[in-house]
Amino acid sequence: MNKVKEYILSVYKEIGAIVWPSRKRVYTDTVIVVIALFLSVLGIGLLDTGLSKAFQYLINKISV
């Protein structure tokens, strides 16, 4: 039982040592992630559309 108490106390001690980011830092990082996500989705969408049209073109050329 003493080991459990020591463990819990050490966990509380570690939690106290955590340095949490400021609200401004969290907001900035969130904006960066959303922009990166948007650009990734846009890039993948353009790549998908381009490859789809290229394959459609090749299929039409071969079947003619």
ZARO-667676 format. One record per residue: residue in one letter; x, y, z of N, C-alpha, C in turn. Coordinates in Angstrom, 3 decimals, padded with zeros to 6 digits. Atoms other than C-alpha are relative to their C-alpha. Layout:
REM residues N
 r      npx      npy      npz     capx     capy     capz      cpx      cpy      cpz
 A        X        Y        Z        X        Y        Z        X        Y        Z
...
This chain:
REM residues 64
 r      npx      npy      npz     capx     capy     capz      cpx      cpy      cpz
 M  000.830 -001.201  000.000  000.000  000.000  000.000  000.867  001.253  000.000
 N -000.901 -001.143 -000.064  002.931  002.316  000.680  000.538  000.351 -001.393
 K -000.487 -000.241  001.356  004.173  001.880 -002.912 -001.036  000.738 -000.838
 V  001.077 -000.679  000.725  000.787  002.965 -004.261 -000.016  001.474  000.387
 K -000.007 -001.382 -000.474  000.906  006.104 -002.107  001.185  000.764 -000.586
 E -001.184 -000.635  000.587  004.445  006.879 -003.311 -000.202  000.272 -001.484
 Y  000.249 -000.163  001.436  003.379  006.362 -006.906 -000.930  001.187 -000.251
 I  000.967 -001.093  000.176  000.382  008.706 -006.593  000.656  001.348  000.303
 L -000.695 -001.246 -000.333  002.531  011.363 -004.906  000.986  000.400 -001.097
 S -000.941 -000.317  001.072  005.137  011.100 -007.652 -000.731  000.464 -001.261
 V  000.801 -000.449  001.149  002.421  011.462 -010.304 -000.410  001.455  000.195
 Y  000.369 -001.389 -000.274  001.161  014.654 -008.643  001.199  000.932 -000.130
 K -001.215 -000.805  000.114  004.716  015.933 -008.478  000.348  000.238 -001.470
 E -000.281 -000.132  001.434  005.227  015.272 -012.217 -001.014  000.921 -000.680
 I  001.031 -000.868  000.581  001.916  016.940 -013.096  000.290  001.462  000.324
 G -000.358 -001.370 -000.387  003.070  020.022 -011.189  001.159  000.553 -000.804
 A -001.170 -000.438  000.766  006.221  020.156 -013.334 -000.324  000.281 -001.467
 I  000.384 -000.215  001.391  004.281  020.349 -016.608 -000.103  001.502 -000.275
 V  000.117 -001.396  000.420  004.622  023.675 -018.421 -001.041  000.048 -001.116
 W  001.086 -000.049  000.967  001.334  024.330 -020.183  000.191  001.199 -000.926
 P -000.142 -001.122  000.932  001.296  026.501 -023.332 -001.029  001.088  000.294
 S  000.923 -001.120 -000.203 -000.323  029.910 -023.272 -001.170 -000.115 -000.979
 R  001.191  000.004  000.868 -003.715  030.553 -024.831  000.368  000.490 -001.403
 K -000.425 -000.524  001.300 -002.052  032.579 -027.602  000.741 -001.060 -000.795
 R -000.769  001.055  000.683  000.329  029.698 -028.426 -000.935 -001.099 -000.523
 V  000.966  001.025  000.425 -002.552  027.195 -028.577 -000.787  000.506 -001.202
 Y  000.750 -000.583  001.123 -004.524  029.541 -030.862  000.859  000.020 -001.261
 T -000.905 -000.072  001.150 -001.509  030.094 -033.154  000.250 -001.379 -000.591
 D -000.251  001.361  000.485 -000.734  026.385 -033.382 -001.241 -000.589 -000.660
 T  001.247  000.490  000.587 -004.400  025.604 -034.090 -000.212  000.586 -001.388
 V  000.143 -000.644  001.313 -004.499  028.126 -036.946  000.970 -000.626 -001.002
 I -000.991  000.613  000.890 -001.315  026.638 -038.412 -000.457 -001.387 -000.434
 V  000.461  001.350  000.325 -002.757  023.119 -038.246 -001.183  000.046 -000.966
 V  001.170 -000.102  000.886 -006.046  024.181 -039.871  000.434  000.417 -001.405
 I -000.492 -000.428  001.313 -004.193  025.968 -042.702  000.734 -001.144 -000.695
 A -000.719  001.140  000.581 -001.907  022.967 -043.241 -000.974 -001.076 -000.462
 L  001.021  000.983  000.372 -004.924  020.664 -043.292 -000.725  000.429 -001.272
 F  000.689 -000.512  001.178 -006.713  022.882 -045.820  000.881 -000.134 -001.242
 L -000.897  000.102  001.150 -003.661  023.016 -048.087  000.223 -001.457 -000.413
 S -000.157  001.423  000.311 -003.211  019.240 -047.840 -001.219 -000.537 -000.733
 V  001.235  000.448  000.650 -006.838  018.598 -048.742 -000.089  000.575 -001.406
 L  000.023 -000.630  001.318 -006.596  021.053 -051.626  000.973 -000.696 -000.945
 G -000.995  000.677  000.827 -003.412  019.417 -052.927 -000.439 -001.402 -000.397
 I  000.454  001.357  000.308 -004.818  015.895 -052.679 -001.188  000.039 -000.951
 G  001.151 -000.140  000.900 -008.056  017.029 -054.350  000.436  000.326 -001.412
 L -000.495 -000.346  001.338 -006.175  018.625 -057.236  000.726 -001.176 -000.644
 L -000.699  001.178  000.511 -003.966  015.565 -057.612 -000.994 -001.076 -000.434
 D  001.017  000.991  000.327 -006.991  013.271 -057.572 -000.749  000.380 -001.276
 T  000.711 -000.461  001.193 -008.820  015.376 -060.158  000.892 -000.116 -001.235
 G -000.925  000.073  001.127 -005.760  015.593 -062.407  000.248 -001.431 -000.452
 L -000.220  001.398  000.369 -005.057  011.874 -062.279 -001.259 -000.634 -000.583
 S  001.268  000.525  000.518 -008.725  011.078 -062.833 -000.202  000.425 -001.448
 K  000.154 -000.486  001.373 -008.834  013.252 -065.942  001.046 -000.625 -000.928
 A -001.049  000.619  000.816 -005.524  011.814 -067.193 -000.364 -001.441 -000.340
 F  000.398  001.385  000.268 -006.761  008.231 -066.827 -001.204 -000.064 -000.921
 Q  001.181 -000.045  000.884 -010.078  009.131 -068.434  000.442  000.290 -001.430
 Y -000.533 -000.325  001.321 -008.170  010.649 -071.361  000.663 -001.234 -000.622
 L -000.682  001.195  000.511 -006.006  007.528 -071.705 -001.003 -001.101 -000.353
 I  001.014  001.019  000.283 -009.018  005.227 -071.520 -000.739  000.338 -001.289
 N  000.700 -000.420  001.230 -010.797  007.248 -074.227  000.902 -000.176 -001.220
 K -000.940  000.155  001.111 -007.670  007.186 -076.424  000.169 -001.468 -000.385
 I -000.202  001.418  000.265 -007.214  003.426 -076.053 -001.240 -000.640 -000.585
 S  001.248  000.652  000.441 -010.879  002.515 -076.627 -000.461  000.488 -001.372
 V  000.426 -000.521  001.314 -011.189  004.562 -079.834  000.565 -000.792 -001.110
